[in-house]
């Protein structure tokens, strides 16, 4: 099992004057968009609207998606497979692809 830890420190100007919730939300929205686009949970620094480092995200434990790609392991059922264009190189079959994306 994996753990994802997100830490955001809200002590600088970007979070002042009632902007704390808005700025935290913006940081998390940007992070979520990156993860949905790349299908990966990054280990990286988080930055406020002014470009200052205000936190971090780190994934520990479990098998990261880059490892599954390198080892040719299906991200849905965790079985080894030969990638094909149909499965986007991350799934062993259309069945696993559809199950992962909630398609019936």
N, C-alpha and C positions, 0 to 999 in steps of 0.2 A: 504494500500500500504506500502511496506517495503522500507527501505533505507539501502544501504550498503556503509559504509565509509571505505576507505583504505587510510592510512597515512603512508608515508615512508620518513624518514629524511635521506638525503644523505651526511651528513657532516663528515663521518669517512673514514678510510683508504681503506675500501672495494670499495668505490666509486671514489677513487682518480685516477689520471693519465689516464683520459679518460674512466674509467670503469663504469661511472654512469649509462648509458643506459643499458649496459650489466648486471650489478648487479640488477638493478630494474627489468629487464626482467626475470632474473633467479628467483627472489623472487616471481614475479607474476606467472611464469610458475609452480613453486612448489605449490603455493596456488591454482591455477586452477586445477592441477592434484588432489590435496586433495579433492577439492569440487566435481569434476567429479566422484571420487571414492566413496565418502561418501554420495553424494546427499545432503550435508548440507553446509551452510555458517557459518563458525565458528566465534566465538569471541575469538581472540587470538593475541599474540604478533608476530611480523614478525622479522626474524633474517637474518643478512647478512651472507656471506660465512664464516666469522670468528666466527659466533655464537653470535655476539652482537645484542642486541635488537635495531632495527632501525625503528620500526613502529608498526602498529596494523591494524586489520580489525574488524569491528563491524557491526552487522545487527540490525536494530531497526524497530519496527512497523511490521505489518502483522503477519501472523502465521508461525512460524518456522517449518521446517520439523519434528523435534523431537516431537513437539506438535501434528502434524497431525498423526504421528504414534501412539502416546499415546492415542489419542482420536479416532483413527480409522477413519480418514477423508481422502478421496482420494486426492492425491496431484494434480490431474488434474482438477476434477470438484467440489472439496470441499464438497462432500456429505459423510455422515456417511456410513460405510459398514462393513462387516465381512471379514477380510483378508483371502485370500486363497493362496496356494502355487503358483498357476498360475499367480496371480497378484503381486507377490513378497511382499505382505503385505503393499503396498503403494497405490494401485489402486483398485477401486471398480469393474473394469471389464477389459477384454482384450481390449475393445474399448478405454477406458481411457489410458491404458498402451500404446497402439499403437499411440494414439493421442499425448501423452506426448513425445514419442520418435520419432515422425515424420514418423511412418510406416503407409503406406496406404493399 
